[in-house]
């Protein structure tokens, strides 16, 4: 089977994150604006080519004050680094429908290799005959490795914002 181009359906896709706050709870958020380029042979996803571009200004944690702080130079510095990108470099099949995708993640001008666990959720045709495919991805990154080091010490010990960020993607794409 040949590689096909797939267009991400943003209305049925999401890029979400969560991070520990005050050592006792988690804050959740999402990026509302993103695009992707996917070329894949569904019979052999190890040959796929995947690129994501995220508009960091679209961060949404359901708290405007926090979102504005995340956009500031303390965190994403969207004035100088408006985009976050990911480009796959290696895809390894772990079991039927389960893959590890390694790629170059760039945040705030820093690029590091990161690996995400990806599940192929299946494919089918919508009521209008368009072929659709679904994927779910999970991973964790160290925000300090990308220069997102702002924090505050707590008088009870620990810090306000954890270093590890959990990332999850739910992607639905249409054959181009």
N, C-alpha and C positions, 0 to 999 in steps of 0.2 A: 504494500500500500504506500502511496506517496504522502509527503507532508502537505498539509493543508493550512491555510491561514485561518485564524479564528479571531473574531472581534469580541472583546469583553463587553457584556451587557451590564453596564454600570447600575442599572435599575434593579438588577437581580444579583448583584455582587457586593462584597464589602471588604474593607481592610480595617481591622479592629486591633486594639492593643489594651493591655492592662498592666498596672504597675502598683506595687505595694506603697501605701501612704501611711506615714506615722508608725510604721512597723506593725499596724494592727488591722488594716483594711486594704482594699484595692480600689483604685480609680480606673475607670474604663473610658475609652475614647475610640474615635474612628477618624479616618480621613475620608471626606466626602467626595473629593475630586481626584480621579486617577485615570490613567489609560494604560493599555498594555498591547504588546505585539507578541502574538503567540503563533508559532509555526510548529505543527505537530502531526505525526502519524499516530493515530489512536492505537494501532497494532503494536507500536514500539515507541513508547514515550521517552525512552533513553536518548533518542535522536532529536528531541524537541529543542526549539530555541525560544526563550521566554525573556521578555523585557518589560519592566514596569516603570512608570514615571508617576510620582505622587506629588500633587500640589500641596506642599506642607502648610500653606496658609489655610487650607480647608480643614485643619484639625478641629475636632468637635468633642468636647468632654461634657457637654450640657452645662457648662459654667463659663460665661463670657470672660470674667476676670481671669480665670485659670487659662482659658484658651489664648487670651492676649499675652499672658506671661509666657506660655509655650512658644508663641510666635516671636518673642523678644530675643535679644542677644544672649540672655541667660540660658536659653534652650536652642530652638531651631534657627534663630537669626534669619527669618524669612526675607528680610531686606537684602541680605547678601547671598543666601542659599535658599531660593524659593522652591527647589525641587529635591526630592529624594528619589533615587533610582536603584533598580536591581536588574542585573543581567546574568542569566544562567551561564555557567561554565562547565558544569558536569551534572548528569542525571543518572542515578543508579537505581535499578529496580531491586526492591527489598523482598517483595512477595507480590502475588497477583493483586494489582490495583494499588500497591503501596510503593512509593518512591522517595528517595532523598534527592533534593535539588540543591546544589551548591552554586553560588554565584557571587558576583561582586555587588555589595550593597554600599551605596554612597549616601552619606548624611553629613551636612555641614562641610562639604568639600573633602571629607575623609572616606576612603574606600577600603573596605575589608571584606574578606571572604566570609560568607555566612551560609549555613545549611538549614533547610526547612524540610520537614516531613510532609509529603503530599499524598493525598488519597484521590484516586480517580473515582469519581462518584457515578460515572456512567454517561450515556448519551441517548438521545431520542429526538423525535420530531415534534415540534409544537403544532397546534391546530392549523397553522397556515403552511405547514410543510417545511419549515426551517429546521435544519439540523442543529441541535444544542448539545453542549457537553458541560459537565460540572466537575470542579475540583475543590478540595479543601486542603489548606496548608496551615502548619503550625511551626513556630520556632521561638527562640529566645535570643535576645542580643543584650550586650552590655552597653548602656547608653554612654558611659564615660569614655569608651573607646572611640566614640565619634565626637568628642568634645562637649557633650551635654553633661557638664559636671556640677552645675548649680545645685546647692543643697543647703540645708540648715540642720544644725544639731538640735536634738530634743533634750530637754532637761532631765527626762526620765531615761536617757541613753538612746543610742541609735540615731537615725537620721529621718528627716521628713519624707524624702523620696528615695526609694530603692534604686539600685543600679540596674538590675535585670528587668527587661521589658519583655512581656509575653506578646507575641504577634500572631494573629490568625487571619486567614483570608478565606472567603467563600467566593468562588468564581464561577459564573455561568458565562459561556461564550457561544457565539453563533458562527457557523461556517461562513467564511467570507465569500 
